[in-house]
Amino acid sequence: MPFRIVITGAPASGKSEFIERLKTEPEFDDFVFLEEIARRLLEEDPSYRGRWAEFHHEVYRRQLAQEDALKGRSFITDRGTADAFAFHPETAAHYGTTLENEYRRYDAVILLGSTAAMGEPYYQQDNIRTESPDEVMALEKATFNVWKGHRNFFEIKAETDPETKYGHLRETLFEIIREPK
């Protein structure tokens, strides 16, 4: 049986960096790793910032398509379909789906806490990550609220030491893939 795992969190939570590291772990050799779609879309077309509904609809649509194309292979994805609902709740109605339907798409969800919770110098903005620390924490709360109802929801808090946080992520993932479904 394939494993379908979401790693989610607000900006600056370590999702992308940690997923890159997981790709080198032998325990995950059989997994496909899916990159975050939202960041890629904003890099391709920054004008999406003025068209949020269209942006989140496209994020959801592309996420669904890339997961469905895997046809039963194990994957770890940088955000899942329900992340679009945290940022734009109307997306669920637009696609005629519910949180419960989206939860069934995944075996486990791991939310990583953002460095914005620790302030400077831990939280760093860039050309895509433009939110203030307060805005990031509001996004983290919305993401938490969207995913907290998943039957296998895990939260890993922000850490001043990225190695400690990565260790917690690895332990959680090993617990998930070693448990019978």
N, C-alpha and C positions, 0 to 999 in steps of 0.2 A: 504494500500500500504506500502510495506517495505521501510525503509530508508537504503541507502547504503552510508556510510560516510568514507572517508579516512582522517586520521590524518598523516601528513607527515612532513618531515623536515630533515635537515642534522644531523649528529651525535651530541649528547648533546643538543637536542632541548626540551627534556622532554616528548617525545612521549610515551615511555613505562611507565614511572612513572605516567603520567597523565591518561593513559588508565587504569592502575590499580586502580586509584582513582575513575574513572568514573564507574567502576564495582560496586561500593558501592552506587551509586546515584540511588534512587528509580525511577527516570524518565527514566532510561535506563535498567530497569529490564527485558524488553522484547528483548533487544539487545544481539546479540552474539558478543563477542570481540575476534578479531583475532590478535595473536601475530606477531611480526616482524619475518619474515622468514630468512632474511639475517644474522642476529645475530646468530640465531640458527644453520644455516648452517656452519658459521665460527667456532662456538664452537664445532660442530661435526667433522669438517674437516678443520683445519687451512690451509691445502695445497691449498684450493680454492684460496687463495691470489695470487697464481701463475697461476691460470687458470680462469681469469676474465670472459671471454666469456662464458665458461661452467657454472660458478657460476651464472651469471645474467640470463642465460637461465633457470637454475634450479629455481632461485627465482621466475621468471615470471611463470613458469609452476606450481610450488607449490601454488603460490598466486591464480592463476586462478582456480586450483582444489579445494582449500579450500573454495573459494567464491561460486563456482558453486554447491558445496555440500550443501550449506545452503538452496537451493530451496525456495527462496522467503522470507526468514526471514530477519529482520532488523539486520544490523551489523555495527560495527565501527572497522576499520582495521588499524593496525600500518603499514602504507605504503600501496600503491595500485599497480596495475599492471604496470602503467606507470613509477613508480619509477625506474624500471630496465632500462628504456630508458635514464634517467638522468645520470646514471652511465655507461651505455653501449648502446648507441643509436642503434647499429646494432641488438639488440634483437628484435625490432619491425619488421624489415625485415625478420629475422629468423623465426618468428612466423606468418608472413603474415598479420600483423595488422597495424593500424595507431593510432595516438593519438586520433583522433576523435572517433574511435571505442572504445578505452579504456575509454574516457570521458563518453560515454554512459553507462558504467557499474556503474557509481556512481552518486548520487544525489548532493553531496557536497564534497569539498576538503578543508581541513584546513592545511595550512603550518605553523608550529611553528618555530620561529627563534632560532638559536643555541646560546648557551652561549659563543661559540667561538668568537662571535662578541664583547663580553665584555672583552675578555682576562682573564688573571689570576686574581683572584683565581676562577673564575666562570667556566671555561672550564677545565674539568678533563679527562685525558686519562685513559684507562684501557687495559686489554689484547686483547680486540676486537676493541675498539675505539683507534686506534693508530695514527690517522691523526693529523697533526699540525693544529693550528688555521687557518692558511692561506688555507690549503687544505680543511678544513671543510667549510670555507666561499665559496670556489669555488664549492663545492658540494651543498651548499645551493643555490647558484645562478643557478646551473644546474637544481636542483629540482624545483625551482621557475619557470624557463623557460619552463620546461616540463608541469607543471600544470597550469600556468597562463591563459591559454585559456579555461579552464573549465568554464562553464556558472555560477557555484556557487563556485567560488574560494575565499577563505578568507585567509588573512595573519595575524598572530599574532606575533608581534616583540618580540625579546628577552627582558627579564626584569631582573633587579637585584633581584627582589622579586618574587620567584616562586609562591607565593599565588596570587599575582596580575595577573600573566600570566595565572594561572589555572582559575581564575575568568573570564578572557577574553575568555578562551576556553569554559567554561560552558555557558556563555552568547551567544556565537556564536552557540553552539550546540542547545541551547533552541530556538534560533531564527530559526534555520533550521527545527527542528522537529515540531515547532508550525505553520510554514508557510504551507499553502496548496500546494501540488505539482502541 
